[in-house]
Amino acid sequence: MKIFLLKDIVKVGMAGDVIKVSEGYGRNYILPRKLGVEITAANEATYVEKFKNVERKKDVVASQTSMLAERIKALQLTLKRKIHDDGKLYGAVSPLEIVDLLAEKGIKVSKSQIELSKAIKEKGTFEVTIILSSRLKPSLTLKVIPEAI
């Protein structure tokens, strides 16, 4: 069964892709949830044209996203926080704080796009990954320093 995807499905395809799936998966999962539309002989030409348009748009978005990734890789953010005498923070650094720092630099991302390998609970330098797409995950450097009293 050939299906034109209307929404992204993890490990299956992106919106706008034409994929081939089994009858059961298509009829029982994709079609009832309106994640895609079945391609028949009658509507194939319409969806092939839509597929071409989506591919053109994806190229434009991919180039913009890759430029954004290059900007993010070059960044080194500094966060001032209150710190105990032993170098520990009073609370962990939240993804929302990183989003705010990026917004100051003119980069808009959501907190769900911030990926921390572990909670940042002490001063130092850390790698923070920003998930722009399934393939594009640039990292930036976050430096946590004591706040001047």
C-alpha positions as CSV (number, residue, x, y, z in Angstrom):
1,M,0.0,0.0,0.0
2,K,1.4,3.4,-1.0
3,I,0.7,6.3,1.4
4,F,1.3,10.1,1.2
5,L,2.2,11.1,4.8
6,L,0.4,14.2,6.2
7,K,2.4,14.2,9.5
8,D,5.8,13.0,10.6
9,I,5.9,9.4,12.0
10,V,9.0,8.5,13.9
11,K,11.0,5.8,12.2
12,V,8.6,5.7,9.2
13,G,8.8,9.0,7.4
14,M,8.4,12.7,7.3
15,A,5.3,14.7,6.3
16,G,5.1,14.9,2.5
17,D,6.9,11.6,1.9
18,V,5.4,8.8,-0.2
19,I,6.0,5.5,1.6
20,K,5.1,1.9,1.1
21,V,3.6,0.1,4.1
22,S,1.8,-3.1,4.8
23,E,-2.0,-3.1,4.4
24,G,-2.7,-3.7,8.1
25,Y,-0.4,-0.9,9.3
26,G,-1.9,1.5,6.7
27,R,-5.5,0.7,7.4
28,N,-5.3,0.2,11.1
29,Y,-2.8,2.9,12.2
30,I,-2.0,5.6,9.6
31,L,-5.4,6.2,7.9
32,P,-7.6,6.2,11.1
33,R,-5.3,8.7,12.8
34,K,-5.2,10.9,9.6
35,L,-1.4,10.7,9.5
36,G,-1.5,9.9,5.8
37,V,-3.7,9.4,2.7
38,E,-3.7,6.3,0.6
39,I,-2.4,6.7,-3.0
40,T,-4.6,5.1,-5.6
41,A,-4.3,5.0,-9.4
42,A,-6.9,7.8,-9.6
43,N,-5.2,10.3,-7.2
44,E,-1.5,9.3,-7.8
45,A,-0.7,12.2,-10.1
46,T,-2.0,14.7,-7.5
47,Y,0.1,13.4,-4.7
48,V,3.2,13.0,-6.9
49,E,2.9,16.7,-7.6
50,K,2.5,17.5,-3.9
51,F,5.5,15.3,-3.2
52,K,7.6,17.4,-5.5
53,N,6.4,20.7,-3.9
54,V,7.2,19.3,-0.5
55,E,10.7,18.3,-1.6
56,R,11.4,21.8,-2.9
57,K,10.2,23.3,0.4
58,K,12.3,20.8,2.4
59,D,15.4,21.9,0.5
60,V,14.8,25.6,1.5
61,V,14.1,24.7,5.1
62,A,17.2,22.4,5.2
63,S,19.5,25.2,4.0
64,Q,18.0,27.6,6.6
65,T,18.3,25.0,9.3
66,S,21.9,24.2,8.4
67,M,22.8,27.9,8.6
68,L,21.2,28.1,12.0
69,A,23.2,25.0,13.1
70,E,26.4,26.7,12.1
71,R,25.5,29.7,14.2
72,I,24.7,27.5,17.2
73,K,28.0,25.6,16.9
74,A,29.9,28.8,17.1
75,L,28.2,30.0,20.3
76,Q,29.6,30.0,23.8
77,L,26.9,31.0,26.3
78,T,27.7,32.2,29.8
79,L,25.2,31.7,32.7
80,K,25.7,33.5,36.0
81,R,24.1,31.6,39.0
82,K,24.3,31.6,42.8
83,I,26.8,29.0,43.9
84,H,27.6,27.3,47.2
85,D,31.2,27.5,48.5
86,D,31.8,24.0,47.3
87,G,31.0,24.9,43.7
88,K,27.5,23.4,43.6
89,L,24.5,25.4,42.3
90,Y,21.5,26.2,44.4
91,G,19.4,24.5,41.7
92,A,19.9,22.8,38.4
93,V,20.1,24.8,35.1
94,S,16.8,24.4,33.3
95,P,16.3,24.1,29.5
96,L,14.2,27.3,29.8
97,E,17.2,29.3,31.0
98,I,19.2,28.1,27.9
99,V,16.2,29.0,25.7
100,D,16.3,32.5,27.1
101,L,20.1,32.8,26.6
102,L,19.6,31.7,23.0
103,A,16.8,34.2,22.5
104,E,19.1,37.0,23.6
105,K,21.4,35.9,20.7
106,G,18.5,36.0,18.2
107,I,18.0,32.2,18.1
108,K,14.5,30.9,18.8
109,V,14.1,27.3,19.9
110,S,11.7,25.6,22.3
111,K,12.7,24.0,25.6
112,S,11.8,20.6,24.1
113,Q,14.7,21.1,21.6
114,I,17.3,21.4,24.4
115,E,19.0,18.1,25.2
116,L,21.2,17.9,28.3
117,S,23.3,14.7,28.7
118,K,23.0,15.2,32.5
119,A,21.6,17.8,34.9
120,I,23.8,20.8,35.3
121,K,24.2,21.3,39.0
122,E,27.7,22.8,39.4
123,K,29.9,25.5,37.9
124,G,32.0,24.6,34.9
125,T,31.8,24.2,31.1
126,F,29.1,21.9,29.6
127,E,28.1,20.7,26.1
128,V,24.4,21.4,25.3
129,T,22.8,19.8,22.3
130,I,20.0,21.6,20.3
131,I,17.8,19.3,18.3
132,L,16.9,21.2,15.1
133,S,15.7,18.1,13.2
134,S,16.1,14.3,13.3
135,R,19.5,14.6,11.5
136,L,20.7,18.0,12.6
137,K,21.8,18.3,16.3
138,P,24.4,21.0,16.8
139,S,26.1,21.4,20.2
140,L,27.1,24.6,22.0
141,T,29.2,25.4,25.0
142,L,27.5,26.6,28.2
143,K,29.8,28.0,30.9
144,V,28.3,28.3,34.3
145,I,30.0,30.9,36.5
146,P,29.4,32.4,40.0
147,E,27.1,35.4,40.2
148,A,28.9,38.5,41.6
149,I,27.4,39.5,44.9
